[in-house]
Amino acid sequence: MLNRPVAEKPAPIPQAVAELWELVVAYFKQETTEPLKSLGRVVGFGIVGSLLLGIGVVFVAIGALRYLQHDLSDTFAGNWTFVPYLIVIVLLLVTAGLVFALGTRPKKPVTPATAGVVAPPMPTTPIDLSKDVNP
């Protein structure tokens, strides 16, 4: 007598629903939670970097102000003591304007010509495929 395989019965509905739920939860974790973790790391580095740049700009501005006040104290004496503050404020505004202009300029689309990718030259003679490569 032949032993024919018996077709398995499909899983009961509650078990199928439970398996589907587990599959959906696993997919959700894979496609949303894990990418968000890596995105959080990038955002964290961005925040730390921007804070450090901001602190650096403040220190440079204070240094420039102290330089103007101390080393050029003869120039900005008397009623001209406000000028070093004005110079530093103008320099900060110009720097902020340049950063804003560079950040909001339209982006050029990247094409192979602008990316520096050069296509290999096309052969000038036809390739003979009838020759055996391996002797």
C-alpha positions as CSV (number, residue, x, y, z in Angstrom):
1,M,0.0,0.0,0.0
2,L,1.3,3.5,-0.8
3,N,1.7,6.0,2.0
4,R,0.2,9.2,0.6
5,P,1.0,12.3,2.5
6,V,-2.1,13.7,4.2
7,A,-2.7,17.4,3.7
8,E,-2.3,19.3,6.9
9,K,-5.3,21.1,8.3
10,P,-5.0,24.8,8.4
11,A,-4.3,26.4,11.7
12,P,-7.4,27.4,13.7
13,I,-8.4,31.0,13.3
14,P,-7.3,32.3,16.8
15,Q,-3.8,30.8,16.2
16,A,-3.6,32.3,12.7
17,V,-4.6,35.7,14.1
18,A,-2.0,35.4,16.9
19,E,0.7,34.5,14.3
20,L,-0.4,37.4,12.1
21,W,-0.2,39.8,15.0
22,E,3.4,38.6,15.9
23,L,4.4,39.1,12.2
24,V,3.0,42.6,12.2
25,V,4.8,43.5,15.4
26,A,8.1,42.1,14.2
27,Y,7.7,44.0,10.9
28,F,6.9,47.2,12.7
29,K,10.0,46.9,14.9
30,Q,12.2,46.1,11.9
31,E,10.9,48.9,9.7
32,T,10.4,51.7,12.2
33,T,12.0,51.2,15.5
34,E,15.5,50.2,14.4
35,P,15.8,52.9,11.7
36,L,14.6,55.5,14.3
37,K,17.4,54.4,16.7
38,S,20.1,55.0,14.0
39,L,18.4,58.3,13.1
40,G,18.4,59.3,16.8
41,R,22.2,58.8,16.9
42,V,22.7,61.1,13.9
43,V,20.4,63.7,15.4
44,G,22.3,63.5,18.6
45,F,25.6,64.1,16.9
46,G,24.0,67.0,15.0
47,I,22.8,68.6,18.2
48,V,26.1,68.2,20.0
49,G,28.0,69.5,17.0
50,S,25.8,72.6,16.7
51,L,26.1,73.3,20.4
52,L,29.9,73.1,20.2
53,L,29.9,75.4,17.1
54,G,27.7,77.8,18.9
55,I,30.0,77.9,22.0
56,G,33.0,78.4,19.7
57,V,31.3,81.3,17.9
58,V,30.6,82.9,21.3
59,F,34.2,82.5,22.4
60,V,35.5,83.9,19.1
61,A,33.2,86.9,19.4
62,I,34.2,87.6,23.0
63,G,37.9,87.3,22.0
64,A,37.4,89.7,19.1
65,L,35.6,92.1,21.4
66,R,38.3,92.0,24.0
67,Y,41.0,92.5,21.3
68,L,39.2,95.6,20.0
69,Q,38.7,96.9,23.5
70,H,42.2,96.2,24.8
71,D,44.6,96.5,21.9
72,L,42.8,99.3,20.2
73,S,41.8,101.1,23.3
74,D,43.5,104.4,22.2
75,T,41.4,104.3,19.0
76,F,38.0,103.6,20.7
77,A,38.5,105.9,23.7
78,G,36.0,108.4,25.2
79,N,32.7,108.5,23.4
80,W,33.7,105.7,21.0
81,T,33.7,102.8,23.5
82,F,30.5,101.4,21.9
83,V,32.3,100.8,18.5
84,P,33.9,97.5,19.4
85,Y,30.5,96.1,20.4
86,L,29.0,97.4,17.1
87,I,31.8,95.9,15.1
88,V,31.4,92.5,16.7
89,I,27.6,92.6,16.3
90,V,28.0,93.4,12.6
91,L,30.5,90.6,12.2
92,L,28.2,88.1,13.8
93,L,25.2,89.3,11.7
94,V,27.3,88.9,8.5
95,T,28.4,85.5,9.5
96,A,24.9,84.4,10.3
97,G,23.7,85.8,7.0
98,L,26.4,83.9,5.1
99,V,25.5,80.6,6.9
100,F,21.8,81.2,6.2
101,A,22.5,81.9,2.5
102,L,24.7,78.8,2.1
103,G,22.1,76.7,3.9
104,T,19.1,77.8,1.9
105,R,20.6,77.9,-1.6
106,P,19.0,75.6,-4.2
107,K,20.7,72.3,-4.5
108,K,22.0,71.2,-8.0
109,P,20.9,67.7,-9.0
110,V,23.7,65.2,-9.0
111,T,24.4,63.8,-12.4
112,P,27.2,61.6,-13.5
113,A,28.9,64.6,-15.2
114,T,28.7,66.7,-12.0
115,A,29.7,63.8,-9.7
116,G,32.9,63.1,-11.6
117,V,31.8,59.7,-12.8
118,V,33.2,58.9,-16.2
119,A,31.7,56.1,-18.3
120,P,34.2,53.7,-19.8
121,P,34.9,54.3,-23.5
122,M,33.0,52.2,-25.9
123,P,35.1,49.8,-27.9
124,T,35.8,51.0,-31.5
125,T,36.1,47.5,-32.9
126,P,33.4,44.9,-32.7
127,I,34.0,42.1,-30.2
128,D,34.4,38.7,-31.7
129,L,32.5,36.3,-29.5
130,S,33.3,33.2,-31.7
131,K,36.9,33.0,-30.5
132,D,37.6,30.7,-27.6
133,V,39.0,32.7,-24.7
134,N,40.5,29.8,-22.9
135,P,42.9,27.8,-25.1
